[in-house]
């Protein structure tokens, strides 16, 4: 078997479709199918179960695909070792980030990375936590910025910062006159939630668990609405449809000085009031994760430095470079 053939079976396992796998590998489907069949005959095992609509990996195939991915990574590391001899930061870094972090961190992070490590461009991928973890496992991305908790997959983890949550309420809401809010006060409100799959939805439900029941019955639709993005939810708040929780970095610059931030919704201009919580504010821990087999330690450290060069207003920074390097090792 060849490295190219191993690449084919990894692609089929990832895409669960021979046609899409062939497109991803820039070969014809017959070429890919013949190569996969050759490996199955050589190993005398069945790697994939074929059906009309989908291809599934057999239990033994899962182990073989996982080993094939490891072999491909090790082969790629030979080139990386040669590159690091010239410049440890040479070449792109493929980074994933969840939807509720990307819009608020990436603009500043990309600028800082270009300034600090211009020879290491970031190739960015926004997605759900579960999908990013899968992409890490299959080697489609090198690292990811996630919010804890997430399933323990044996990844190396470096904490970045703790980010408090703020309540976002319409400016005409009675709570808008308060300087701070409690979780108890939110329990009687119409809570606007992100859709299923967003980890930030789970964070909100941890703060206000009683809203979890609204996702599964008709009555709940009257009390709880779901949006596809945090910015959509904030527009709904500005329209007076309810309240929500937002992470600190999503609060617009200057909004906390006078307590207000303008959001345009069609021709109407409404206001949102952002309120901190009394006592210990609910928060999320944001971390940088990568495969332990990923050997570009200097790239991970450089990315962490670029993140910490960002403004990051209102968050508590964690870790230091020595800890990151220790976890990478």
C-alpha positions in Angstrom: 0.0 0.0 0.0 1.1 3.6 -0.6 0.6 6.8 1.2 -1.7 8.0 -1.5 -3.9 4.9 -1.0 -4.0 5.6 2.7 -5.0 9.2 2.0 -7.9 7.8 0.0 -9.3 5.6 2.7 -9.0 8.4 5.2 -10.9 10.7 2.8 -13.7 8.1 2.4 -14.0 7.7 6.1 -14.3 11.5 6.5 -16.7 12.2 3.7 -18.7 8.9 4.0 -19.1 9.1 0.2 -16.8 7.8 -2.5 -17.7 10.6 -4.9 -17.0 13.4 -2.4 -13.9 11.7 -1.3 -12.6 11.5 -4.9 -13.3 15.2 -5.3 -11.5 16.0 -2.1 -8.5 14.0 -3.3 -8.7 15.5 -6.9 -9.0 12.1 -8.6 -11.8 10.3 -10.4 -14.1 8.1 -8.4 -13.1 4.9 -10.3 -9.4 5.6 -9.4 -10.3 6.0 -5.8 -12.6 3.0 -5.7 -10.0 0.8 -7.3 -7.4 1.9 -4.7 -9.7 1.3 -1.8 -10.6 -2.2 -3.1 -6.9 -2.9 -3.6 -6.2 -2.1 0.1 -9.1 -4.2 1.3 -7.9 -7.2 -0.8 -4.3 -6.7 0.4 -5.4 -6.6 4.1 -8.2 -9.2 3.5 -10.6 -7.1 5.5 -13.7 -5.0 4.7 -13.1 -1.3 5.5 -16.4 0.2 4.5 -20.0 -0.9 4.3 -21.5 0.5 1.1 -25.2 1.5 0.7 -27.1 3.5 -1.8 -27.0 6.7 0.3 -24.0 6.5 2.6 -20.7 4.7 3.2 -20.0 3.7 6.8 -16.7 2.5 8.3 -16.6 -1.0 9.7 -15.4 -1.4 13.4 -12.1 -2.9 12.2 -12.0 -0.2 9.5 -12.2 2.5 12.2 -8.9 1.2 13.7 -7.2 0.9 10.3 -8.3 4.4 9.3 -7.1 5.8 12.6 -3.7 4.1 12.0 -3.6 5.4 8.4 -4.2 8.9 9.6 -1.3 8.5 12.1 1.0 7.2 9.3 0.0 10.2 7.1 0.8 12.6 9.9 4.1 11.0 10.6 5.0 11.2 6.9 4.0 14.9 6.9 6.2 15.4 9.9 9.2 14.6 7.9 8.6 17.7 5.8 7.8 19.7 8.9 11.1 18.6 10.5 12.9 19.9 7.5 11.0 23.2 7.5 11.6 23.7 11.2 15.4 23.4 10.6 15.0 26.6 8.5 12.2 28.3 10.3 10.0 26.7 13.0 7.1 29.0 12.1 7.3 28.5 8.3 4.0 27.5 6.7 0.3 27.9 7.4 -1.4 26.9 10.6 -4.8 25.4 10.2 -7.0 26.6 13.1 -10.6 26.0 14.0 -12.7 28.2 16.2 -16.3 27.9 17.5 -19.0 30.2 16.2 -19.5 32.2 19.4 -15.7 33.1 19.6 -14.7 33.6 16.0 -16.5 36.9 15.1 -15.2 38.6 18.3 -11.6 37.3 18.5 -10.5 36.6 14.9 -10.3 40.1 13.4 -7.8 41.2 16.1 -6.1 37.8 16.2 -5.4 37.8 12.4 -3.9 41.3 12.6 -1.7 40.3 15.6 -0.6 37.1 13.9 0.4 38.9 10.7 2.4 41.4 12.9 4.1 38.8 15.0 4.4 35.7 12.7 3.9 36.8 9.1 5.5 33.6 7.8 2.7 31.6 9.5 -0.6 32.5 7.9 -3.7 31.2 9.6 -6.1 29.0 7.7 -9.4 29.4 9.5 -12.4 27.2 10.0 -15.5 28.1 12.0 -17.7 25.3 13.2 -19.4 23.6 16.1 -17.3 22.1 18.9 -18.1 18.5 17.9 -17.2 19.0 14.3 -13.9 20.8 15.2 -13.0 17.9 17.5 -13.6 15.5 14.6 -11.5 17.6 12.3 -8.7 17.6 14.8 -8.9 13.8 15.1 -8.7 13.4 11.3 -5.9 15.9 10.8 -8.0 18.4 8.8 -7.0 21.2 11.2 -4.0 21.5 13.5 -5.5 23.2 16.5 -8.7 24.8 17.7 -10.0 27.5 20.1 -12.9 26.0 22.1 -14.9 26.6 25.3 -14.8 24.0 28.0 -16.3 21.6 28.7 -16.0 19.2 25.7 -15.4 15.4 25.5 -12.0 14.3 26.6 -10.3 13.2 23.4 -6.7 13.0 24.6 -5.9 16.4 23.2 -3.3 18.8 24.6 -5.0 21.7 26.2 -3.7 25.2 27.1 -6.1 27.5 28.9 -6.4 31.0 27.4 -8.9 33.1 29.3 -12.0 33.0 31.5 -14.8 35.1 29.9 -17.7 36.3 32.0 -21.3 36.4 30.6 -23.4 39.5 30.5 -27.2 39.8 30.3 -28.5 41.6 27.2 -31.9 43.2 27.6 -33.9 45.7 25.5 -33.4 49.3 26.7 -37.0 49.6 27.5 -37.1 46.6 29.7 -37.5 47.1 33.5 -34.2 45.3 34.1 -32.4 47.9 31.9 -32.6 50.4 34.8 -30.5 48.1 37.0 -26.7 48.2 37.3 -26.5 44.5 37.8 -28.7 41.5 37.4 -29.1 38.1 39.1 -29.8 34.7 37.5 -32.9 34.5 39.6 -34.3 37.6 37.9 -33.8 36.1 34.5 -35.9 33.0 35.2 -39.2 34.7 34.5 -38.0 36.3 31.3 -38.4 35.2 27.7 -35.0 33.8 27.0 -33.5 33.8 23.5 -31.2 30.8 22.9 -28.9 29.7 20.2 -29.9 26.5 18.3 -28.9 23.0 19.2 -25.2 22.3 18.5 -23.9 25.6 19.9 -21.9 25.0 23.1 -22.9 28.5 24.2 -26.5 27.3 24.3 -25.5 24.8 26.9 -23.6 27.5 28.9 -26.8 29.6 29.0 -28.9 26.6 30.1 -26.4 25.9 32.9 -27.1 29.5 34.2 -30.9 29.2 33.6 -31.6 25.4 33.4 -35.4 25.9 33.6 -35.3 27.0 29.9 -34.1 23.6 28.8 -37.7 22.3 28.8 -38.8 24.9 26.3 -36.9 23.2 23.5 -39.1 20.1 23.4 -42.7 21.3 23.6 -45.0 23.6 21.8 -45.7 25.8 24.8 -42.0 26.5 25.1 -42.0 28.2 21.7 -44.0 31.0 23.2 -41.4 31.5 25.9 -38.1 30.6 24.2 -36.9 31.4 20.7 -33.8 30.0 19.0 -31.5 31.8 16.6 -28.7 30.6 14.3 -26.1 33.1 15.5 -25.3 35.2 18.5 -25.6 38.4 16.4 -29.1 37.3 15.2 -30.1 36.7 18.9 -28.8 40.2 19.8 -30.9 41.8 17.0 -33.9 39.9 18.5 -33.1 41.4 21.9 -32.9 44.9 20.3 -36.3 44.3 18.8 -37.7 43.7 22.3 -38.4 40.0 21.8 -36.7 38.9 24.9 -33.4 38.7 26.8 -30.3 36.6 26.4 -26.8 36.0 27.7 -23.7 37.0 25.8 -20.0 36.5 26.3 -18.0 39.6 27.3 -16.0 39.9 24.0 -19.3 40.1 22.1 -20.3 43.3 24.0 -19.7 46.3 21.5 -16.9 48.7 22.4 -18.1 51.5 24.5 -21.4 49.8 25.4 -20.5 49.5 29.0 -19.5 53.1 29.5 -23.1 54.5 29.0 -24.8 51.1 29.3 -26.1 51.2 25.8 -25.2 50.0 22.3 -27.0 50.6 19.1 -28.1 47.8 16.8 -29.8 48.5 13.4 -32.7 46.2 12.6 -34.1 47.2 9.2 -35.1 50.8 9.3 -35.6 50.8 13.0 -32.8 51.6 15.5 -33.2 50.1 18.9 -31.0 49.8 22.0 -29.6 47.0 24.0 -28.5 47.3 27.6 -25.7 45.0 28.8 -25.7 44.1 32.5 -23.0 42.3 34.5 -24.1 39.8 37.1 -24.1 40.3 40.9 -21.6 38.2 42.8 -19.7 35.5 40.9 -20.6 36.0 37.3 -21.2 32.9 35.2 -18.3 32.4 32.8 -16.8 30.1 30.2 -13.2 29.0 30.0 -11.7 29.4 26.5 -8.8 27.0 25.6 -6.5 26.2 22.8 -6.3 22.5 21.9 -4.2 20.4 19.5 -3.3 16.8 18.9 -0.5 15.6 21.0 1.1 14.2 17.8 1.3 17.7 16.3 5.0 18.6 16.5 5.0 22.3 15.6 5.3 23.4 19.2 6.7 26.8 18.2 3.6 27.5 16.1 1.3 26.7 19.0 3.3 29.1 21.3 3.3 31.8 18.6 -0.4 31.5 18.2 -0.9 31.8 21.9 1.3 34.9 21.9 -0.8 36.4 19.1 -4.0 35.7 21.1 -2.6 37.4 24.2 -1.5 40.4 22.1 -5.2 41.0 21.4 -7.2 43.5 23.5 -9.4 40.8 25.2 -11.3 43.4 27.3 -13.0 42.2 30.4 -11.6 38.6 30.4 -9.2 37.0 32.9 -6.1 35.8 31.0 -4.7 32.4 32.0 -1.5 30.4 31.7 1.8 31.7 30.4 4.2 30.7 27.6 6.1 28.2 29.8 2.9 26.3 30.6 1.9 26.2 27.0 5.4 24.9 26.0 5.3 22.3 28.8 1.9 21.0 27.6 3.1 20.9 24.1 6.0 18.8 25.1 
